[in-house]
Amino acid sequence: MGTNVGSIEVAVPVEVAYDQWTTLPTYPAFMDDVECVKRLGNGRYRWVTRISGVEREFESKVAEHIPA
């Protein structure tokens, strides 16, 4: 699998950008391959993705959250 590296500058305060990236259920609004992120509680989330036509479901857990 290849690696994609790049950067984008956005004209928003760092707090706004941080809030967007740490609000996982909003990912489907701006990430094409993420179909759903559901909060399960206790820092756990269930994800549904579809990449190259292949659907995958998995759970993640936020181990540490350090506000910006």
N, C-alpha and C positions, 0 to 999 in steps of 0.2 A: 504494500500500500504506500502511496506517495505521501509526501509531507507538503503542506501548504503553509507558507509563512508570509505574513504581511502585517500592515498596520493601517489604521484609519484614525484620523483626528476628528473628534466631534465637538461642536461648539455648545457644550452644556457643562454646568458645574460638575465636579467629580462626584458629588453626592447623588446627583440625578443619574449619572451613568452607573454608579455602584448599585443604586436601588433597582435599576432595570436588569442588571446582570444577576442580582440575587433574588429576584422575584421569578422563580422558575416557571410557575404556571403561565407566565406571559410569553414564554419562548415560542409557542406556535405562531404568534403574531408576526415574528420577524425572522424565524428560522424555518425555511421551507421543509426540511426533512423531519422536523419535530411535529408530530400530529397532536400529542396531548401530554401534559404533565399535570398529574393530580397529586395534591398534598394529602398524605396519609396520616400525618401527625407525628410528633416526636422527631421532627427533622427528616422524616422519610418521604420519598416521592416515588410515584409510579410513572414511568415514561413509556410512550408509544412513539416509535420512529418508523419512517419508511424511507430507506436509502436504496436507490437504484431498484425500486419496486419490491424490495424485501422488507417486510414488517418485522420489527423486533420490539419486545416489551422487556423492561427491566426495572428494578428498584434501585434507588440511590439513597444515601443518608448524608446529610450535612454534618460533618464531624466537628467543625469549628466555624463560627461566624464572627468576624472581626469588622465592625462598622468602619466605613471610610472616615 
